[in-house]
């Protein structure tokens, strides 16, 4: 898993693949992310209304890929406001506050992907 953390560290985005809650199909999307310690954190663009977030609520498995490295993991939804705000603050540090506010109008949830 350390190799995965290193592979993702220099990237601006990763591709996630989730299981469609109705179709059962594998659905992929590019997303922004941040890493802290042994986890990757994702913030759905439209918060809890995002389709991929609804999909991982139903099937909490995700594949994350970038730079020729892919990791499959069980995810943990985060709904506590102060934890979500901490993750959004990390997004602001990485991508710029103006970009985060522009692309992420709603941040009521986040997702933790273990990488360790």
TAMO-V138004 format. One record per backbone hydrogen bond with DSSP energy under -0.5 kcal/mol. NH is the residue of the N-H (numbers start at 1). CO is the residue of the C=O. E is the energy in kcal/mol with one decimal. If there is no record, write none. Layout:
NH_CO_E, NH_CO_E
This chain:
5_1_-2.4, 6_2_-2.3, 7_3_-2.6, 8_4_-2.3, 9_5_-1.6, 10_6_-0.7, 11_8_-1.9, 14_31_-2.4, 15_65_-3.0, 16_14_-0.6, 16_29_-3.1, 17_63_-2.3, 18_27_-2.7, 20_18_-0.5, 20_25_-3.3, 24_20_-1.5, 27_18_-3.1, 27_25_-0.5, 29_16_-2.2, 31_14_-3.0, 33_12_-0.5, 34_41_-1.8, 36_39_-2.4, 39_36_-1.8, 40_113_-2.8, 41_34_-3.3, 42_111_-2.4, 47_44_-2.1, 49_46_-1.7, 50_47_-2.2, 54_50_-2.2, 55_51_-2.3, 56_52_-2.1, 57_53_-1.7, 58_54_-1.4, 59_55_-2.9, 61_59_-1.7, 62_73_-2.5, 63_17_-2.0, 64_71_-2.9, 65_15_-2.4, 66_69_-2.4, 69_66_-2.3, 71_64_-2.6, 73_62_-2.6, 75_60_-2.7, 76_112_-2.1, 78_110_-3.3, 79_77_-0.5, 84_80_-2.5, 85_81_-2.5, 86_82_-1.8, 87_83_-2.0, 88_84_-2.6, 89_85_-2.3, 90_86_-1.6, 91_87_-2.0, 92_88_-2.4, 93_89_-2.1, 94_90_-2.0, 95_91_-3.2, 96_91_-0.5, 96_92_-2.0, 100_96_-2.3, 101_97_-2.6, 102_98_-1.9, 103_99_-2.8, 104_100_-2.4, 106_45_-1.0, 110_78_-1.9, 111_42_-2.5, 112_76_-2.5, 113_40_-3.3, 114_74_-0.6, 114_112_-0.5, 115_38_-3.7
